[in-house]
């Protein structure tokens, strides 16, 4: 068997191994192991794109120092590397120390060259896969092709593992919020987990006031204290639509009548996702996610948002009913005490 055939055989076997895991951390490790096995490099890294700021963060490394994974996020989009990645091309940088993005890292880690491939999942860029060499190296076209193939398989596996992880996390969130009876604590858990789960800048929960015909902010996370002002929102046609179905606002600054436009601009927010909180087809409020840019929502994203909204609505309604029962019990107890001997002695049990 010649070397090229051996490489292809190893590549097929490696891709098969990568696709076998649904554990997110194991998937990261398997992808980097595959890079080393196929390309014989000195180090590797997997970067993930943060859709809230268009920066790439280090998710996992191999063959580099322990501090490498904690390095600041990289703005790849500002250079030629990022532009080529978003075109789906593999980028080879021979003299890494002179690169404006990787120069400092190359000096600290003793790296000379790198091969970078886009990491895709469901047709969109989610990160980058990097193969490093400590010696100056001209990566061949075949090596670039191998890395692109690994990245393609890795992106699919990572997307599946991420979805599996998110479903597990949202199940944990569901258990957490549905096991509590304190409304303020439930609302806090909802906004914190919504913001973290969907990589948003902030999140808020509005609840309806049927008597006043308004929506009132009951909880928020990741936003300034003065963001919402003091007035409740009047339920107009735009708000009513959010109470009925999931609404994605790509540019809230251009949305006529959208509340707090000056605050959105001050905090660098542009896109808003609204989803109704419903109990038995009756809307009791809205969950909102605030983002610096529009994140393309996949079917899986919409499903997760809906699941979280359903958990949230049920938990809020249960807490309200519980508090109502407690108040009724306290009122009844007080009435019984007043009725029985006018409260001079407790009733016999």
C-alpha positions in Angstrom: 0.0 0.0 0.0 1.5 3.4 -1.0 1.6 6.4 1.3 -1.2 8.2 -0.4 -3.5 5.2 -0.2 -2.5 4.7 3.5 -3.3 8.4 4.2 -6.8 8.0 2.6 -7.4 4.8 4.5 -6.4 6.4 7.8 -8.5 9.4 6.9 -11.6 7.3 6.3 -11.1 5.4 9.6 -10.5 8.7 11.5 -13.7 10.3 10.1 -15.6 7.2 11.2 -14.2 7.5 14.7 -15.0 11.2 14.9 -18.6 10.6 14.0 -19.2 8.0 16.7 -19.4 10.4 19.7 -22.2 12.6 20.9 -20.3 13.8 23.9 -19.3 17.4 23.2 -15.9 17.3 25.0 -15.0 14.0 23.5 -15.9 15.3 20.1 -13.5 18.2 20.5 -10.7 15.9 21.5 -11.4 13.4 18.7 -11.2 16.1 16.1 -7.8 17.4 17.3 -6.5 13.8 17.6 -7.5 13.3 14.0 -5.5 16.3 12.9 -2.3 15.0 14.5 -2.8 11.5 13.2 -3.4 12.6 9.6 -1.0 15.5 9.2 1.8 14.9 11.7 1.8 18.4 13.1 3.2 19.8 16.4 0.1 21.4 17.7 -3.6 22.0 16.8 -6.5 24.1 18.0 -10.2 24.3 17.5 -11.8 27.8 17.5 -15.5 28.5 17.8 -17.2 31.5 16.4 -19.1 33.6 18.9 -22.1 35.0 16.9 -22.6 37.8 19.4 -19.4 39.5 18.5 -18.0 37.7 15.4 -14.9 36.7 17.4 -13.3 33.2 17.5 -12.6 31.7 21.0 -10.3 28.7 21.7 -12.5 25.7 22.5 -9.7 23.1 22.6 -6.0 22.7 21.9 -3.4 19.9 21.6 0.3 20.2 21.7 0.3 23.7 23.0 0.6 25.2 26.5 -2.2 24.9 29.0 -2.6 28.7 28.8 -3.3 28.6 25.1 -7.0 27.7 25.5 -7.5 30.7 27.8 -6.2 33.2 25.2 -8.4 36.2 24.3 -10.9 35.8 21.5 -9.5 36.4 18.0 -10.9 38.9 15.4 -10.2 36.8 12.4 -12.8 38.7 10.3 -10.6 41.8 10.4 -7.8 40.2 8.3 -7.5 38.3 5.1 -7.6 34.9 6.9 -11.1 35.4 8.1 -12.3 36.5 4.7 -10.9 33.4 3.0 -12.4 31.2 5.7 -15.8 32.5 5.1 -15.4 31.8 1.5 -14.8 28.2 2.5 -11.1 28.1 1.6 -8.2 26.6 3.6 -5.6 29.2 4.5 -1.8 28.4 4.8 0.4 30.9 6.7 4.1 30.1 6.3 5.5 32.8 8.6 3.1 32.9 11.5 5.2 35.3 13.6 4.5 38.0 11.1 0.8 37.5 11.1 -1.2 40.3 12.8 -3.7 37.9 14.4 -1.5 34.9 15.4 1.9 36.7 15.8 1.9 37.0 19.6 0.7 33.4 20.1 3.3 32.1 17.6 6.1 33.8 19.5 4.9 32.5 22.9 4.2 29.0 21.7 7.3 28.7 19.4 5.2 28.2 16.3 6.2 28.9 12.7 3.5 27.9 10.3 -0.2 27.1 10.4 -2.9 25.6 8.2 -6.4 26.9 8.9 -9.7 25.3 7.7 -13.2 26.6 8.1 -15.4 24.5 10.4 -19.0 24.2 9.2 -22.2 22.8 10.6 -25.5 22.7 8.7 -24.1 25.0 6.0 -22.8 27.8 8.2 -19.4 28.6 9.6 -19.2 27.7 13.3 -15.4 27.9 13.8 -12.0 27.1 12.5 -9.6 24.1 12.7 -5.9 24.9 12.9 -2.8 22.7 12.4 0.5 24.2 13.7 4.1 23.4 12.8 7.1 24.6 14.9 9.3 24.5 11.8 8.7 26.6 8.8 6.5 24.5 6.6 4.8 24.7 3.2 1.7 22.6 3.6 0.8 20.7 0.4 -2.5 20.8 -1.4 -3.2 17.2 -0.3 -2.7 18.3 3.4 -5.0 21.2 2.9 -7.6 18.8 1.4 -7.2 16.4 4.3 -7.7 19.2 6.9 -10.8 20.4 5.0 -12.2 16.9 5.0 -11.5 16.5 8.7 -13.1 19.9 9.4 -16.2 19.0 7.4 -16.6 15.7 9.3 -15.7 17.4 12.6 -18.2 20.2 12.0 -21.1 17.8 11.5 -20.0 15.8 14.6 -19.6 18.9 16.6 -23.0 20.2 15.5 -24.7 17.0 16.6 -22.8 16.9 19.9 -23.7 20.5 20.6 -27.3 19.8 19.9 -27.2 16.8 22.2 -25.5 18.9 24.8 -28.1 21.7 24.5 -31.0 19.3 24.8 -29.3 17.9 28.0 -28.8 21.4 29.3 -32.3 22.5 28.6 -33.6 19.4 30.3 -31.6 20.4 33.4 -33.0 23.9 33.1 -36.5 22.5 32.9 -36.0 20.4 36.0 -34.6 23.4 37.8 -37.4 25.9 37.1 -40.2 23.4 37.5 -39.0 22.3 40.9 -39.2 25.8 42.4 -42.2 27.7 43.7 -40.6 31.2 44.3 -41.6 33.3 41.3 -38.6 35.7 41.5 -36.2 32.7 41.6 -37.9 31.1 38.6 -37.8 34.3 36.5 -34.1 34.7 37.4 -33.3 31.2 36.2 -35.2 31.7 33.0 -33.4 34.8 31.9 -29.9 33.7 33.0 -30.2 30.3 31.2 -31.9 31.8 28.1 -29.0 34.3 27.7 -26.3 31.7 28.2 -27.9 28.9 26.2 -28.3 31.0 23.1 -25.2 33.1 23.4 -27.2 36.3 23.6 -26.1 39.6 25.0 -29.2 39.8 27.3 -32.6 38.3 28.0 -35.8 39.5 29.6 -39.2 38.2 30.6 -42.4 40.3 30.2 -45.7 39.2 31.8 -49.1 40.4 30.8 -51.3 42.6 33.0 -54.8 41.7 31.5 -56.6 44.4 33.5 -54.3 47.2 32.2 -53.8 45.7 28.8 -50.0 46.0 29.2 -46.8 44.0 29.4 -44.5 44.5 32.4 -40.9 43.6 32.7 -40.4 41.1 35.5 -36.8 39.9 35.1 -33.8 40.7 32.9 -30.2 39.5 32.7 -27.1 41.0 30.9 -28.7 44.4 30.4 -28.2 47.7 32.3 -30.6 48.6 35.1 -32.1 51.6 33.3 -32.6 49.7 30.0 -36.4 49.2 30.2 -37.5 52.5 31.8 -40.4 52.7 34.2 -43.5 52.4 31.9 -45.1 49.1 30.9 -45.6 48.3 27.3 -49.0 48.8 25.7 -50.2 45.7 23.9 -50.4 47.0 20.3 -50.4 45.0 17.1 -46.6 44.5 17.1 -46.6 43.3 20.7 -49.7 41.1 20.1 -47.8 39.3 17.3 -45.0 38.5 19.8 -47.6 37.1 22.2 -48.8 34.7 19.4 -45.7 33.4 17.7 -41.9 33.4 17.6 -40.8 36.7 16.0 -37.2 37.4 14.8 -36.3 41.1 14.4 -33.1 41.4 12.4 -32.7 45.1 12.9 -34.7 46.6 15.8 -33.5 50.1 15.1 -35.5 50.0 11.9 -38.6 48.5 13.5 -41.1 51.3 13.9 -42.4 51.6 17.4 -39.9 49.1 18.9 -39.4 50.1 22.6 -36.2 51.6 24.0 -34.5 52.3 20.7 -32.0 54.7 22.3 -31.0 52.0 24.9 -30.6 49.4 22.1 -28.1 51.7 20.4 -26.3 52.6 23.6 -25.7 48.9 24.4 -24.8 47.9 20.8 -27.8 45.7 20.4 -29.4 45.2 17.0 -31.4 41.9 16.8 -34.2 40.7 19.0 -35.8 37.3 19.2 -39.3 37.2 20.9 -41.2 34.1 21.8 -44.5 33.8 23.6 -44.9 32.2 27.0 -48.1 30.1 26.7 -50.1 27.9 29.0 -52.9 25.9 27.3 -52.8 28.2 24.3 -53.2 31.3 26.5 -50.2 33.7 26.3 -49.1 35.0 29.7 -46.0 36.9 28.6 -42.9 37.1 26.3 -39.4 35.9 26.5 -36.9 38.2 24.6 -33.3 37.6 23.6 -31.2 40.5 22.7 -28.2 40.2 20.3 -25.5 42.4 18.7 -26.2 40.8 15.3 -28.7 38.5 13.8 -28.1 34.9 14.4 -29.5 32.6 11.8 -32.0 30.4 13.6 -31.9 26.8 12.6 -34.8 24.4 13.2 -32.9 23.0 16.2 -32.6 26.6 17.6 -36.3 27.3 17.2 -37.1 24.0 18.9 -34.8 24.7 21.9 -36.3 28.2 22.3 -39.8 26.7 22.2 -39.0 24.1 24.8 -37.5 26.7 27.1 -40.5 28.9 26.6 -42.9 26.0 27.4 -40.9 25.1 30.6 -40.9 28.7 31.6 -44.6 29.3 31.1 -45.6 26.2 33.1 -43.2 27.1 35.9 -44.5 30.7 36.1 -48.1 29.5 36.1 -47.4 26.9 38.8 -45.7 29.4 41.0 -48.6 31.8 40.6 -51.1 29.0 41.5 -49.0 27.9 44.5 -48.8 31.5 45.8 -52.6 31.9 45.3 -53.3 28.7 47.3 -50.9 29.8 50.1 -52.7 33.2 50.3 -56.1 31.5 50.3 -55.0 29.1 53.1 -53.7 32.0 55.2 -56.9 33.9 54.7 -59.0 30.9 55.6 -56.9 30.2 58.7 -57.2 33.8 59.8 -61.0 33.7 59.3 -61.3 30.4 61.3 -59.4 31.9 64.2 -61.6 35.0 64.2 -64.8 32.8 64.0 -63.8 30.3 66.7 -64.3 32.0 70.0 -63.3 35.3 68.4 -59.7 34.1 68.5 -59.5 33.6 72.2 -58.4 30.0 71.9 -57.4 27.8 69.0 -59.8 25.1 67.7 -59.4 21.6 69.0 -57.6 19.2 66.6 
